[in-house]
Amino acid sequence: ASRIPEGFRLLGRSEACPIAMTALGDQVFTTQFHPEMDDQFIQDLIEEYASDIGSGIDESRRSVIKPAEGPLFGKWMRNFIELDRH
């Protein structure tokens, strides 16, 4: 079972990923997703590995209908890093 490490706090979750983002104080920020991957890249990955995904392919394709929040995530990261400067 997944659990949050001692001292960390939960910052984000979803139905598919109950521990998606955590932080330890103002020094450590973690994610279980890949914010560097844009929507098109993820869609291309799904198609590239469609035969490996098998029966979950339709769910995988539906999961990327809602666009990623890359710019918003970038702001979160900038804010987190800037906290360390103050």
N, C-alpha and C positions, 0 to 999 in steps of 0.2 A: 504494500500500500504506500502511496505517496504521502509525504508529510512535509511540513515547513520546518526547516532546521531551527534549532533553538536560537532565539534572539532575533530572528527575521520576522518581518511583518508582511502580510499578504496585501498586494497592491492591485492585482487584477486576476480575474478568473473567467471561465466560460463553462458551458455545459460539457464541452469536449475536453477542457483542460482546467481542472479545479484549482490548480496552482500555476497560473500563467505568468505572474510577475511578483517578485518579492524584493525587499530591501533589508539591509542590515545597517541601521543607523543612517548616516548620510554618506557612507563610503562605498557600499556595495549595492548594485542594482542588477537583478537577474530577469531574464525572460526565457520562456520555453518556445518562443516562436522566432521567426527570422525577419526582423524589420527591414533588413537590407534587400529583401526580395520583393519586387513590385508585382502587381496583379498579373501582368502578362507573363512574367517569368514563372509564376506559380501555375498558371494555366498551361504553359508549355511543358512544365514538369509533369503535370497530371497526364497530359496526352502522351508524353514520352514513356511514362510508366503505366499506361492504361492496362496493358496485359498483365502486369504484376499486381495491380490494384484489384483486378477481377470484379467480383460482384459489388464492390464498394465504389465503382467508378461513377455512377450517377450521383451518389452522395458527395463524392469528391468534387465533381463539377459544380454541383449546387453550392458547395461551401465557398466558392470564390465569386459568386454572383455579387455579393456585397463587397465593394472595393475596400482594400486595406487602408488603414489610417496612417500611412507613412509620415506625412507632414506633422500630424498630431503627435505621433510617437517621437519624432525628431525634437519637437518642442519640449516634451517630457524629459528627454535625455539632456537637452541643453539646460533646462531648469535644474535637474538633478546635479549636473556637473558644476553649474554656477553656484549651487549651495555650498560646495566645498571651498569656494574662493572667499566666502564671507565669514 
